[in-house]
Amino acid sequence: MEQTLTKIVSAEKINQKIKRIAYEIAEDNYEETEIVIAGICKATEGYTFAELLYNELKKIVSTKLLLTHIELDKNDPGNSAVELNLTEEEIDNKVIIVVDDVANTGRTLLYAIKPLLSFSPKKIRNAVLVERKHKLFPVSPDYVGLSLSTTIHEHIKVILSDAENSGIYLS
């Protein structure tokens, strides 16, 4: 059976949300010397969102920015290895913004943050393009593009890497 997707946010609106989130991050961290933007899973829309956010931040802050990624199995983060592409020096006393496209239960963000706690970051914040209200874990994003109250059976699909189909979809 073919899945029906309904576009609920256009590419233009997504770009506005990314700019707004970038300004929020800049305002919250204006005194910082370095901000690390860590996208979840390099081959996903979460990392694409991190790249877009990083590029927007570069336009508005003079702060040193580092773009990296955190690898884990988004379908089963509790039973997968989490790989950080950061050294201890890149984490210690730095602001880390963990970025993903959609926050559903909070599980992926929780497991992505967990290994960072083995070091001494100055602070850790989360940025998501879409937050759903189905939290099972005590993780609330700090920077949110769009909050949606959906049924548990509805799904959110974010497309950022395909300019022709870019948008946020509900199925």
C-alpha positions as CSV (number, residue, x, y, z in Angstrom):
1,M,0.0,0.0,0.0
2,E,1.4,3.4,-1.0
3,Q,1.9,5.9,1.7
4,T,0.2,9.3,1.2
5,L,2.2,12.3,2.2
6,T,0.6,15.7,2.8
7,K,3.0,18.7,2.8
8,I,2.4,20.8,5.9
9,V,5.4,23.1,5.7
10,S,7.1,24.5,2.5
11,A,10.8,24.8,1.8
12,E,10.5,28.6,2.2
13,K,8.9,28.2,5.7
14,I,11.6,25.7,6.7
15,N,14.3,28.3,5.7
16,Q,12.6,30.9,7.9
17,K,12.5,28.4,10.8
18,I,16.2,27.6,10.4
19,K,17.1,31.3,10.4
20,R,15.0,31.9,13.5
21,I,16.7,28.9,15.3
22,A,20.1,30.2,14.2
23,Y,19.3,33.6,15.8
24,E,18.1,32.0,19.0
25,I,21.3,30.0,19.2
26,A,23.3,33.2,18.5
27,E,21.5,35.1,21.2
28,D,21.8,32.4,23.8
29,N,25.5,32.0,23.2
30,Y,26.7,35.5,22.3
31,E,29.6,35.4,24.8
32,E,30.9,31.9,23.8
33,T,34.1,31.5,21.9
34,E,33.1,28.3,20.2
35,I,29.9,26.4,19.4
36,V,29.8,22.8,18.2
37,I,26.9,21.8,15.9
38,A,26.6,18.0,16.1
39,G,24.1,16.6,13.6
40,I,22.7,13.1,14.3
41,C,23.6,10.5,11.6
42,K,25.5,12.0,8.7
43,A,23.4,10.2,6.0
44,T,20.1,11.6,7.3
45,E,17.9,14.7,7.1
46,G,19.0,15.4,10.7
47,Y,22.5,16.0,9.6
48,T,21.3,18.0,6.6
49,F,19.4,20.2,9.0
50,A,22.6,20.6,11.1
51,E,24.5,21.7,7.9
52,L,21.8,24.3,7.0
53,L,21.8,25.6,10.6
54,Y,25.6,25.8,10.6
55,N,25.6,27.7,7.3
56,E,23.0,30.2,8.7
57,L,25.0,30.6,11.9
58,K,28.2,31.4,9.9
59,K,26.4,34.4,8.5
60,I,25.4,35.9,11.8
61,V,28.1,35.1,14.4
62,S,31.9,35.7,14.6
63,T,32.1,32.8,17.1
64,K,34.2,29.8,16.0
65,L,31.8,27.1,14.7
66,L,32.5,23.4,14.3
67,L,30.2,21.1,12.3
68,T,30.3,17.4,13.2
69,H,28.1,14.4,13.5
70,I,27.1,11.7,16.0
71,E,26.4,8.3,14.6
72,L,23.9,5.8,16.1
73,D,21.1,3.6,14.9
74,K,18.0,5.9,15.0
75,N,15.7,2.9,15.0
76,D,17.3,1.3,18.1
77,P,19.6,3.8,19.7
78,G,19.6,2.0,23.1
79,N,21.2,-1.1,21.6
80,S,23.6,0.5,19.2
81,A,27.1,1.9,19.5
82,V,27.3,5.7,19.5
83,E,30.2,7.2,17.6
84,L,31.3,10.7,18.3
85,N,33.3,12.5,15.7
86,L,34.8,14.7,18.3
87,T,37.9,14.7,20.4
88,E,37.9,15.4,24.1
89,E,39.5,18.8,23.4
90,E,36.6,19.6,21.0
91,I,34.0,18.8,23.7
92,D,35.5,20.1,26.9
93,N,34.3,23.5,28.0
94,K,32.4,24.0,24.7
95,V,28.7,24.6,23.9
96,I,27.4,21.5,22.0
97,I,24.2,21.8,20.0
98,V,22.9,18.3,19.2
99,V,20.7,18.6,16.1
100,D,18.1,16.3,14.6
101,D,15.2,16.7,12.1
102,V,12.4,15.3,14.2
103,A,12.0,14.6,18.0
104,N,9.4,11.9,18.6
105,T,9.9,10.1,21.9
106,G,13.2,11.8,22.9
107,R,15.1,8.4,22.7
108,T,17.5,9.3,19.9
109,L,18.4,12.7,21.4
110,L,19.0,11.0,24.9
111,Y,21.3,8.4,23.5
112,A,23.1,10.9,21.3
113,I,23.8,13.1,24.4
114,K,24.8,10.3,26.7
115,P,28.5,9.8,25.5
116,L,29.0,13.6,25.6
117,L,28.6,13.4,29.4
118,S,31.8,11.4,29.7
119,F,33.6,14.6,29.0
120,S,33.1,18.1,30.3
121,P,31.1,20.2,27.9
122,K,30.2,23.7,29.1
123,K,26.6,23.1,28.1
124,I,24.5,20.9,25.8
125,R,21.4,22.0,24.0
126,N,19.1,20.3,21.4
127,A,17.8,21.7,18.2
128,V,15.1,20.0,16.2
129,L,13.1,21.1,13.1
130,V,10.0,19.3,14.3
131,E,9.0,18.3,17.8
132,R,6.2,15.9,18.3
133,K,4.4,15.5,21.6
134,H,5.1,11.8,22.3
135,K,7.9,12.0,24.8
136,L,8.8,8.8,26.6
137,F,12.2,10.2,27.8
138,P,12.8,13.4,29.7
139,V,14.4,15.3,26.7
140,S,12.9,18.5,25.6
141,P,14.5,20.3,22.7
142,D,15.8,23.8,23.4
143,Y,15.4,25.1,19.9
144,V,12.3,24.0,17.9
145,G,11.2,25.0,14.4
146,L,7.7,23.5,14.7
147,S,5.8,21.7,17.5
148,L,3.1,19.3,16.4
149,S,0.5,17.4,18.3
150,T,-0.1,14.3,16.2
151,T,-1.6,10.9,16.8
152,I,0.9,8.1,17.6
153,H,0.0,6.5,14.2
154,E,0.8,9.6,12.1
155,H,4.4,10.0,10.9
156,I,6.4,13.1,10.1
157,K,8.8,13.0,7.2
158,V,11.3,15.8,6.7
159,I,13.0,16.3,3.3
160,L,15.8,18.8,3.1
161,S,18.4,17.2,0.8
162,D,16.1,17.1,-2.2
163,A,15.4,20.7,-3.2
164,E,12.6,19.8,-5.5
165,N,10.6,18.0,-2.8
166,S,11.9,19.9,0.3
167,G,9.3,20.2,3.0
168,I,7.8,18.7,6.1
169,Y,5.2,16.0,5.4
170,L,2.5,14.2,7.4
171,S,1.5,10.7,6.6
